[in-house]
Amino acid sequence: MTDPVWAIGLMSGTSGDGIDAALLRTDGERIVETGPGIGEAYDPAFRARLKSAYGQWEPPAGLERELTERHAALVLRLVAQAGMRPGEIGVVGFHGQTILHEPEKHRTRQIGDGALLAALTGIAVVNDFRSADMAAGGEGAPLAPVYHRALAAGLEKPVAMLNIGGVSNVTFIGDGDTLIAFDTGPGNALIDDWALRHTGEPVDRDGALAKSGRVDEAAVARFLENPFFKRAAPKSLDRDAFKAFSLGALSAADGAATLTAITAASIAAGIEHLPQAPKRWLVCGGGRHNPVLMAALRARLGAVDPIEAIGWDGDLIEAQAFALMAVRSMHGLPISFPGTTGVKAPTTGGRLHRPGKRPPALKMA
């Protein structure tokens, strides 16, 4: 067993709303101690630039560097707020920003310059977590299950960890720590895009728009006819995989209500790909803040709670996951498994960048 180190995990999810950073002390297997975490929302202009890159292999000029600089500033701010120095941090797990995910074509693209981040922070960085899995026959996602397994130590099994970001994914942890994971379908992405298009707001805050509308059950049923939902797990999705789906002439409120119901229904449809129904569903990611969505999930699944119910911060779970994965990567431990990504054998991943010569100091926003 290796000695635990302090690691920082960074996550900028498919919702494209900002960065989360979290400190975690781990040996790659156990969660030894959690430290503080912080988040920073992207300003509307940068968020629009980021979303303009979705679906492309190469981002617009300068976008990757700016994204990396924003991550570096947040790392240094977190280190300072924790009363630590960069030299006390063993590694940073840098997920970067997914702009393209096409598992059917065996390719995925996360932008973010790991070498630059290491240089700007003075801390070793692991990035590019998904490529090795895809090269070995996996879907490249989801990767958080190895951390979910560590979180579930001591919980009654089977239990499901449900992450609702732009896309929703579930991790099933059974007796003997059996891991099964897959993307279930849309998370917040369709709801967010609808809200932005119809109200100018980037999210349906607190589900207020959906709460004022009526669900078009026929549209929900039509959505679930997509062949993706019958495909066996593991499986994964791009954020915009369902972008072509049309709600016709529904009002803003009815559309939001229907898309919220679609997210809940597609998550519930995933039960057929699990060996048994989980005794409990623990929810992390931004979707757990939407009371209309959470109520719809409870109606379909039963025992559904935000992950705070077991004492964890649901805004930091994915960032913490990449802290643990970075440590595992440094030790050559697997981060993906046949039951989570479909890879042929347990596979490690990530590329390590040492700081080297540090450039001029980065101004912390």
ChimeraX attribute file (.defattr): number of C-alpha atoms within 10 A of each C-alpha:
attribute: neighborCount
match mode: 1-to-1
recipient: residues
	/A:1	6
	/A:2	9
	/A:3	8
	/A:4	18
	/A:5	19
	/A:6	21
	/A:7	30
	/A:8	32
	/A:9	29
	/A:10	30
	/A:11	25
	/A:12	24
	/A:13	23
	/A:14	22
	/A:15	24
	/A:16	21
	/A:17	22
	/A:18	18
	/A:19	22
	/A:20	24
	/A:21	30
	/A:22	29
	/A:23	27
	/A:24	25
	/A:25	23
	/A:26	22
	/A:27	19
	/A:28	29
	/A:29	18
	/A:30	15
	/A:31	17
	/A:32	13
	/A:33	12
	/A:34	15
	/A:35	14
	/A:36	14
	/A:37	24
	/A:38	18
	/A:39	18
	/A:40	14
	/A:41	13
	/A:42	17
	/A:43	10
	/A:44	11
	/A:45	8
	/A:46	17
	/A:47	16
	/A:48	13
	/A:49	13
	/A:50	21
	/A:51	15
	/A:52	13
	/A:53	17
	/A:54	21
	/A:55	18
	/A:56	12
	/A:57	15
	/A:58	14
	/A:59	19
	/A:60	12
	/A:61	8
	/A:62	8
	/A:63	17
	/A:64	19
	/A:65	15
	/A:66	14
	/A:67	21
	/A:68	23
	/A:69	21
	/A:70	19
	/A:71	26
	/A:72	24
	/A:73	17
	/A:74	22
	/A:75	28
	/A:76	21
	/A:77	17
	/A:78	23
	/A:79	21
	/A:80	12
	/A:81	13
	/A:82	13
	/A:83	8
	/A:84	12
	/A:85	14
	/A:86	16
	/A:87	12
	/A:88	12
	/A:89	19
	/A:90	19
	/A:91	27
	/A:92	32
	/A:93	32
	/A:94	33
	/A:95	27
	/A:96	24
	/A:97	22
	/A:98	22
	/A:99	25
	/A:100	22
	/A:101	25
	/A:102	16
	/A:103	18
	/A:104	11
	/A:105	9
	/A:106	16
	/A:107	16
	/A:108	21
	/A:109	21
	/A:110	21
	/A:111	22
	/A:112	23
	/A:113	20
	/A:114	25
	/A:115	19
	/A:116	20
	/A:117	30
	/A:118	25
	/A:119	21
	/A:120	24
	/A:121	25
	/A:122	22
	/A:123	26
	/A:124	24
	/A:125	29
	/A:126	29
	/A:127	28
	/A:128	21
	/A:129	26
	/A:130	25
	/A:131	20
	/A:132	18
	/A:133	28
	/A:134	22
	/A:135	13
	/A:136	16
	/A:137	16
	/A:138	28
	/A:139	31
	/A:140	28
	/A:141	26
	/A:142	23
	/A:143	24
	/A:144	25
	/A:145	28
	/A:146	24
	/A:147	23
	/A:148	21
	/A:149	22
	/A:150	16
	/A:151	17
	/A:152	18
	/A:153	13
	/A:154	7
	/A:155	12
	/A:156	13
	/A:157	18
	/A:158	20
	/A:159	21
	/A:160	26
	/A:161	27
	/A:162	27
	/A:163	26
	/A:164	26
	/A:165	22
	/A:166	25
	/A:167	26
	/A:168	27
	/A:169	26
	/A:170	27
	/A:171	29
	/A:172	28
	/A:173	24
	/A:174	20
	/A:175	10
	/A:176	8
	/A:177	15
	/A:178	13
	/A:179	19
	/A:180	23
	/A:181	31
	/A:182	27
	/A:183	29
	/A:184	30
	/A:185	30
	/A:186	29
	/A:187	30
	/A:188	27
	/A:189	24
	/A:190	26
	/A:191	26
	/A:192	19
	/A:193	19
	/A:194	21
	/A:195	22
	/A:196	14
	/A:197	12
	/A:198	14
	/A:199	14
	/A:200	10
	/A:201	13
	/A:202	18
	/A:203	21
	/A:204	22
	/A:205	14
	/A:206	15
	/A:207	21
	/A:208	15
	/A:209	20
	/A:210	26
	/A:211	18
	/A:212	12
	/A:213	17
	/A:214	16
	/A:215	20
	/A:216	17
	/A:217	12
	/A:218	9
	/A:219	18
	/A:220	20
	/A:221	13
	/A:222	11
	/A:223	19
	/A:224	16
	/A:225	10
	/A:226	12
	/A:227	8
	/A:228	16
	/A:229	20
	/A:230	13
	/A:231	11
	/A:232	12
	/A:233	22
	/A:234	22
	/A:235	25
	/A:236	28
	/A:237	25
	/A:238	22
	/A:239	26
	/A:240	18
	/A:241	17
	/A:242	15
	/A:243	12
	/A:244	7
	/A:245	12
	/A:246	11
	/A:247	16
	/A:248	8
	/A:249	8
	/A:250	15
	/A:251	13
	/A:252	18
	/A:253	22
	/A:254	20
	/A:255	27
	/A:256	30
	/A:257	24
	/A:258	24
	/A:259	27
	/A:260	29
	/A:261	24
	/A:262	28
	/A:263	27
	/A:264	27
	/A:265	22
	/A:266	21
	/A:267	24
	/A:268	17
	/A:269	16
	/A:270	20
	/A:271	16
	/A:272	13
	/A:273	18
	/A:274	16
	/A:275	11
	/A:276	11
	/A:277	15
	/A:278	20
	/A:279	14
	/A:280	18
	/A:281	24
	/A:282	21
	/A:283	23
	/A:284	25
	/A:285	24
	/A:286	18
	/A:287	25
	/A:288	24
	/A:289	18
	/A:290	18
	/A:291	15
	/A:292	20
	/A:293	25
	/A:294	20
	/A:295	16
	/A:296	19
	/A:297	22
	/A:298	15
	/A:299	13
	/A:300	15
	/A:301	19
	/A:302	14
	/A:303	13
	/A:304	23
	/A:305	19
	/A:306	21
	/A:307	21
	/A:308	13
	/A:309	12
	/A:310	12
	/A:311	8
	/A:312	14
	/A:313	15
	/A:314	20
	/A:315	21
	/A:316	23
	/A:317	25
	/A:318	28
	/A:319	30
	/A:320	30
	/A:321	26
	/A:322	32
	/A:323	33
	/A:324	33
	/A:325	34
	/A:326	33
	/A:327	26
	/A:328	21
	/A:329	24
	/A:330	18
	/A:331	13
	/A:332	14
	/A:333	17
	/A:334	17
	/A:335	27
	/A:336	30
	/A:337	23
	/A:338	19
	/A:339	22
	/A:340	30
	/A:341	28
	/A:342	25
	/A:343	21
	/A:344	14
	/A:345	15
	/A:346	17
	/A:347	19
	/A:348	20
	/A:349	24
	/A:350	24
	/A:351	19
	/A:352	20
	/A:353	20
	/A:354	17
	/A:355	19
	/A:356	13
	/A:357	10
	/A:358	14
	/A:359	12
	/A:360	8
	/A:361	9
	/A:362	13
	/A:363	10
	/A:364	12
	/A:365	7
